[in-house]
Amino acid sequence: MNLFDVYTVFPINIIKGKGCYVYDDCGYSYLDFYGGHAVISIGHSHPYLVKCMSEQMQDLMFYSNSVVNKLQEKLAYELGEISGYPDYSAFFVNSGAEANENALKLASFHTGKKKVIAFKSSFHGRTSAAVEVTDNPLITAPLNCNNNVYFADMDITEVESVLRSGDVCAVIIEGISGVGGIRVPGNDFLKKLRRLTIQYGAILILDEIQSGYGRTGKFFAHQWSGIKPDIITVAKGIANGFPFSGVLINGIFKPRKGMLGTTFGGNHLGCAAALSVIEVMKDERLIENAYNIGEYFIKKLSSIVSPLITDIRGRGLMIGVEFAIPVSEIREMLLFEHHIFTGYSGNNILRILPPLCITKSEVDCFVGKLVDCLNKIR
């Protein structure tokens, strides 16, 4: 049996990771400035994470949600405390797409409506409803085309005109768009969006799957605007690589037995991983580090003098560098000549999402290698 060939992959077999580095089967080390799509929050193979997961595996990896799981209860409490949402409820699942799927379903249950406002260039996942609210026809199958989604620009007048129809159950927006090119919604826009969703009875869903978990220097990117959404979805950095995610739900929603469900979601091993991530983030002050190093990083990038760079944007350690040329050549030079992993958005945006434990010296190394690449291209 062969693998179903749907990924474009680099010919590198990564077999080990430690901190901000990964290692291939030939013994080469690579500086990781992508964290596997922002998944690695506390660094590869953090010893405390490994310890907690190993101990939990010896006791119990999984049992179903038909019995009490005290680890879930503890995780909900700890997540509420560190995030600033202690009064919200948590529902744990397995992936970002699944979190968004359940968030959209919950909004529709609550309002009795089915229309959703999403935003152009958005990405919310690859399951059925998550694909529908993702602005990418290449991943939308005919099965997903139910015409219940309106894709808006970041234009509050346009959004209000759709909300005014009265049939919108939810507005879903990323704290910062990742796949869409590190686009940061303005604080004023988010504040007006929050007011309008309340006014017209629509649920505001903040997709913080890539932009959350401390990456921007606050626990959630939307917290820079001071708003409180109705539902927040989290994944990626929550368990540092173990498949795990969550839906954070405010008190207006009334749970009904069976309305949401999952086989593997909230399993014991995943909870142990997620709890260890929170402990490391607090002990090592990684949210503060993300803010400080992010500020330093953007200043270093902004000091590069090159006609090839057309924009630098982002917050904390979620950074996009836009180029006047396709970014594929730069990524390959960084990877194969300098052993640095990066990501991309579209054709010309370098997407940078390192572990939150990245240091100034590692940032200096990255910037120096990027300058070397740009000089060669010039």
HUGIDA-V614317 format. One record per pair of residues at least 24 apart in sequence whose ideal C-beta (glycine too) atoms are under 7 Angstrom apart, sorted by the first residue. I is the first residue (numbers start at 1). J is the second residue. Records with the same first field share a line. If there is no record, write none. Layout:
I: J ; J
This chain:
10: 335
17: 44 ; 45
18: 44 ; 45
19: 43 ; 44 ; 357
20: 354 ; 355 ; 357 ; 358 ; 362
28: 339
29: 339
30: 339 ; 340 ; 341
31: 339 ; 340 ; 362 ; 365 ; 366
32: 341 ; 354 ; 355
33: 340 ; 341 ; 342 ; 352 ; 354 ; 366
34: 341 ; 342 ; 343 ; 353
35: 353 ; 354 ; 355
36: 241
37: 236 ; 343
38: 178 ; 210 ; 215 ; 236 ; 237 ; 353
39: 236 ; 237 ; 241
40: 240 ; 241 ; 355
41: 213 ; 214 ; 237 ; 240 ; 277 ; 355 ; 356
42: 240 ; 277 ; 280 ; 281 ; 286 ; 355 ; 356 ; 357
43: 355 ; 357
46: 240 ; 280
48: 276 ; 279 ; 280
49: 240 ; 273 ; 276 ; 277 ; 280
52: 272 ; 275 ; 276
53: 269 ; 272 ; 273
56: 268 ; 269 ; 272
57: 269
60: 268
61: 267 ; 268 ; 269
62: 267 ; 268 ; 269
63: 268
64: 263
65: 262 ; 266
69: 266 ; 268
71: 268 ; 271 ; 272 ; 275
72: 266 ; 271
74: 275
75: 271 ; 274 ; 275
78: 275 ; 278
79: 278
82: 219 ; 278 ; 282
83: 219 ; 220
84: 219 ; 223
85: 248
87: 251
88: 248 ; 249 ; 250
89: 249
90: 246 ; 248
91: 246 ; 247 ; 249 ; 260
92: 244 ; 246 ; 265 ; 266
93: 245 ; 246 ; 262 ; 265
94: 243 ; 244 ; 245 ; 262 ; 264 ; 265
95: 235 ; 243 ; 245
96: 125 ; 209 ; 233 ; 235 ; 236 ; 245
97: 125 ; 126 ; 127 ; 130
98: 127 ; 245
99: 209 ; 233 ; 234 ; 235 ; 245 ; 246 ; 247
100: 124 ; 125 ; 130 ; 207 ; 233
101: 127 ; 129 ; 130
102: 247 ; 260
103: 205 ; 231 ; 233 ; 247
104: 129 ; 133 ; 170 ; 172
105: 129
106: 231 ; 249 ; 253 ; 260
107: 169 ; 170 ; 203 ; 205 ; 231
108: 169
109: 259
110: 203 ; 253
111: 169 ; 201 ; 203
113: 167 ; 168 ; 169
114: 148 ; 169
115: 148 ; 150 ; 167 ; 168 ; 169
116: 148 ; 149 ; 168 ; 169 ; 170 ; 172
117: 150 ; 152 ; 159 ; 162 ; 168 ; 171
118: 149 ; 151 ; 172
119: 151 ; 152 ; 154 ; 173
120: 151 ; 152 ; 153
121: 177 ; 180 ; 181 ; 183
122: 174 ; 177 ; 180
123: 178 ; 179 ; 180
124: 172 ; 207
133: 172
154: 185 ; 189
156: 189 ; 192 ; 193
159: 193 ; 196
160: 196
163: 196 ; 200 ; 202
164: 200
166: 200
168: 200 ; 202
169: 202 ; 203
170: 202 ; 203 ; 205
171: 197 ; 202 ; 204 ; 205
172: 205 ; 207
173: 206 ; 207
174: 207 ; 211
175: 206 ; 207 ; 208 ; 211 ; 212 ; 220 ; 221 ; 222
176: 211 ; 216 ; 221 ; 314 ; 315 ; 318
178: 210 ; 211 ; 345 ; 351
179: 345
180: 345
181: 320 ; 345 ; 346 ; 349
182: 313 ; 314 ; 318 ; 319 ; 320 ; 345 ; 349 ; 351
184: 313 ; 314 ; 315
187: 224 ; 225
190: 222 ; 225 ; 227
191: 225 ; 227
194: 227
203: 230 ; 231
204: 229 ; 230
205: 229 ; 230 ; 231 ; 233
206: 232
207: 233
208: 232 ; 233 ; 234
209: 233 ; 234 ; 235 ; 236
210: 236
211: 318
213: 237 ; 238
214: 281 ; 286 ; 287 ; 290 ; 356
215: 290 ; 316 ; 317 ; 318 ; 356
216: 290 ; 315 ; 316 ; 318
217: 287 ; 290 ; 291 ; 294 ; 315 ; 316
219: 287
221: 315
224: 315
238: 274 ; 277
239: 270 ; 273 ; 274 ; 277
240: 273 ; 277
242: 270 ; 273
244: 270 ; 273 ; 274
284: 357
286: 356 ; 357
289: 356 ; 357
290: 316 ; 317 ; 356
291: 316
293: 317 ; 358 ; 360 ; 363
296: 360 ; 363
297: 363
300: 363 ; 367
301: 367
304: 371
306: 374
308: 374 ; 377
317: 353 ; 354 ; 356 ; 358
318: 353
319: 352
320: 345 ; 349 ; 350 ; 351
321: 349 ; 350 ; 352
322: 348 ; 349
323: 348 ; 350
329: 377
330: 373
333: 373 ; 376
334: 369 ; 370 ; 373
338: 369
340: 366 ; 369
